[in-house]
Amino acid sequence: MLKQLNELKSAALKELEAVSQAKDLEAWRVRYLGKKSQLTGVLRGLAELPIEERKQVGALANRIKAGLEENLGQKSRLLKQVGLAAAGEGIDITLPGRPYPTGRLHPIAQTIAEICDIFASMGFQVVEGPEVEWDYYNFEALNIPRHHPARESMATLWVDAETEKGERNMLMRTHTTACDTRVLEQMTPPIRVVMPGRVYRYEASDATHVPMFHQIDALAVDKNITMADLKGTLYEFARRFFGEERKVRFRCDYFPFVEPGVEMAIECLVCGGSGCRLCGNSGWIEVLGAGMTHPRVLERSGVDPREYTSFAFGMGIDRLPMLRYGIDDIRLFYGSDLRFLRQF
Amino acid sequence: MKVSLKWLKQYVDIELPPAELADKLTMAGTEVKGWQVIGGDWENIVVGQIMAINPHPNADRLTLPTVDLGTEQPTVVCGAPNLKVGDKVAFARVGANLIDGHSGQAIKLETARIRGVVSSGMVCSEKELGISDSHQGIMVLATEAKVGTPLADFMGDVIFDLDVTPNRPDCLSVIGIAREIAALTGREVHLPDAGYEEAGETIDRQISIEIAAPDLCPRYSASLITGVKIAPSPQWLQQRLLAGGMRPINNVVDITNFVMLEYGEPLHAFDYNRVRGQRIMVRRAEEGEVLVTLDGNKRLLSKDMLVIADSERGLAVAGVMGGADSEMTGRTTAIVLEAANFNPASIYNTGSTLGLPSEARMRFERGISPELTLPALERATQLIIELAGGQAAKGVVDVYPGRQEPKPILLSTGEVKRLLGVDFSIKQMKEALTSLGFDCQPADSASEIRVTAPYWRSDISLAEDLVEEVARLIGYDRIPVTMPGGEVPRQNPAPIIDFKREVRRHLAGYGFYEVVTYSLTGLDLLNRLLPEVHPLEPEPLRVLRPMTAEQEYLRPNLRVNLLMALEANRRHEEGGIRLFELGRVYVRRPNDLPDEPEMLCALLAGSRFDQSWHGGDEPVDFFDARGVVEGLLGRLGVAADFQPSDDESLDPAKQAAIVVGGKRVGVVGEVHRKVADAFDLAEKVYLLEINLTDLLPFTLEHKLFQPISRFPAVVRDIALVVDAGVTHRQVVDIISGFPLVTEVALFDLYTGGKLPAGKKSLAYRITFQSPSKTLTDEAANQVQQKIIDKLAKELGATLRG
């Protein structure tokens, strides 16, 4: 019976395709959708079928009926317009419109806006800091003194400028975490901020490295901020940015400016956790580093760590549209190629 | 760091499969980046011993070894040149999975007839077993290998690749990782018994040690071993080093490296007979002191570097690299074994100044515990006696000026809750900490414990550090998920954030694509913007050690990168191109960070619209660019004035300054022909540039509502003839200065034709309207006549007949 119905549908559509005069449409309607049509007959006879078959056949017959009615409507509108056009009264609506130039925002700008909007809805305010920074804000204030190994993992571009004291301590910020101390110095708790922007590394370009990219950091300071709140905030972000189904993992990790430290990973977007090349067979993709702001960082900026607790996180932005759109070369973001930019 | 599972199993019982073990370590902070199973598919491969080697009857290069497998003694065909009777080898039976030595493909071993002789099995090379790429000859196994045992039992292993975080130098050792595994799986760690027999004279009579720079060397321990014989290490030791990524050298050096991998304490062996004056001194180098290091290079030292010296000269750059002068040779018979501790910052400075990376340096830089020296020293001394012979002098030298008593830390359940947002009991906290080797004692309050970190945990100094230990042991997944409570902070959003977003969207709406380009640029590129050669003013900021000449200066404008982007796109794009970038430029300030104004720069080139059936493809001109500026500013709610401008990168005749509220906020114009040429752009290019930081305040000005007149307006058109030098602006200023005039619009501009040379015609539509009454024709006529009179008087305008 199901097969018969499908054959009936094919036959009906084929015949409709061939109709070229509005007046012939009524005959087609009577034949396929009319009171004496085969389809109507099937629907009438449903009650006699066994319950299981009735469900299946009924559903299909109704779907076909609705489909055919929709097709009939379309055909009827088409024939009408063709008729008007032929009579010199209409226009060919399939002709293209006037070509107004279209433009688009850069995918990174779109991503930053999306992330900021998610955090704004959780009470986080967007602030920005300078891209050219002092060593103090980029390193010292974050528990990264001169000999710290963490400096090696952030190859730094130093600026050729001397202070009055003859020190060369101006640099291109290596992470947006450099804004943390400025915020702590300038604002009074409770604080909730996100800090997006460009960051720089002394690094040659390849498919996964560029000397300039984007990050966003966040900071929440209050009397009762906990790691549970950090988890809650990040879960909410992950849910909204990566989707309801995407699994999230928190593991212990080390960053000099937080204690305890956390790394958040999401289930791999390509393999869904079973392991592939993108995730290095781990099933997880690291998304951000986080933790409870180190008491010395708070103290140094005049926030009493006995009174206040704080969480912070920092995330690379470029990676997110790369994962989302399957972009395999980070340099494309900075190549200004319209063939790339038109796609977002 | 690479760690062998087999080695780990010597210190801790491990039953978990590799994947689960990796997961536990990763979740607790030491990420396992991957692991390699050695011998996972070595079925049908066993240890054999070569009993006899007969020549192949039909081939000179092949032999017929007979191999004892315990249960049987097959004879097979072999092409390897290094077969020796008595050698232990890996023997593959038919059915074994191997790598083809020539093609590198995976194969299953089958019985084969080779030059007329049937061979059922094979003696394997390292490559055939998948251990390395070596296919020079068959792999000879250590003599302790037992004939007949499966090769996987003898040599199989799992090598974990660990990413040890910089705060955990203790985990740069097998014992350190074993301790983590023990804590995470509820097991005990068994440390090796490092006892050894001492003999002969006491060490103090044979060598003296002095630390002249105790700030840079908190501890120096040493033992002395005489009668050693330098030789290659046994195979098991070499294998351990290879698995840890180090190259075997000789038994003593290999032992120092082995113990470094085992305990995490770098050791160094000096040839005792080359230490002059029986004296070791730890001192700062003299300025200009030269030392030839093990790699044969002359190193110029400075006085902030630490050296290990004898009474006459430097022997080693402390903690970084040994010296060639005291290096062990094949003739060495007595050694001084050093286990010391050095200041991390000093090691970092010395190592990075000399450009010497090393395993030892990495450990010292991260701050290993000075308590480590003795256990490691004892262990290495024991192994040297065992594997290189000789005898240890009585006692060790141990100079320890930097001894620090461990400081107990108070940890309360309240502190754990305050940071983690979850209640853990004292019992849970104690269990977690004790399993990691921490000592937990009761404190004054029942909700507190007094915790002392084990000596190897040099990273622990605060209660927050202990909270992390508790959290990672119990598991981060046990921390609940909540949203920050309390008062939502007052929002004082910086208007520039929304403003930038709005500008971006408007530009996209006008058909522009946003680009993001690098903030650094080159002097040569910047100079292309100048039709006449002269220095840039103000001089842009420069980076030290630029990567390339194109990435040397902090950009003072966005123009260079946009013009380059346009040129790059022109290679594959026809038609109209519109690009913009919104980003910062950097302006030098004395004794301060540079100013970083937010700039907008946009380019238009090519056709106004794509060519289509609706019409042609007229090119854009100045008024397209200006129209975009007017439209953008209009949408932002500010009125702009366009005034004469002298931007040298733009065509002198076709440019205007954008002035808002009396302030010049930008410029719009046609890119100077010479500049366009410098960027290989043959077409006309229009540019607009606005300093958004300067513009922003004007967009925030408070506006008042203008009442809408209820009375009808009167509209009049006038066509004027004026001298070509008279500007539209002059005319409009006069007309709109009259009362009742609410709007003036230019609707036609005409030159040539019947007009005399040097004249042009401007046609205006003027709207008259009163806010308080219906305007009569009479009243409008009066004003119109006054306007015409004034235009005639001031600008010499006549009405066009």
Interface residues (C-beta under 8 A of the other chain):
Chain A: L95 P96 R98 P99 Y100 P101 T102 G103 R104 L105 H106 I108 A109 A113 C116 M122 G123 Q125 V126 V127 E128 P130 E131 V132 E133 W134 P145 R146 H147 H148 P149 A150 L157 W158 V159 D160 A161 T163 E164 R168 M170 M172 P189 P190 I191 R192 R198 Y200 Y202 A204 P211 M212 A220 D222 K223 N224 I225 T226 M227 A228 D229 K231 G232 T233 Y235 E236 F250 R251 C252 D253 Y254 P256 E259 P260 G261 V262 G280 N281 S282 M292 H294 P295 T309 F333 Y334 G335 S336 D337 L338 R339 L341 R342
Chain B: T26 M27 A28 G29 E31 K33 G34 T165 P166 N167 R168 P344 A345 Y348 N349 E365 R366 K417 R418 L419 L420 G421 V422 L462 E464 D465 V467 E468 A471 R472 Y476 D477 I479 P480 V481 T482 M483 P484 G485 G486 E487 V488 P489 Q491 N492 P493 A494 I496 I497 R501 R504 R505 L507 A508 G509 Y510 G511 F512 Y513 E514 V515 V516 T517 Y518 S519 L520 L541 R542 V543 L544 R545 M547 Q551 L554 N561 M564 A565 A568 N569 H572 E573 G576 I577 R578 L579 F580 L582 G583 R584 Y586 R588 N591 L593 P594 E596 F609 D610 S612 W613 H614
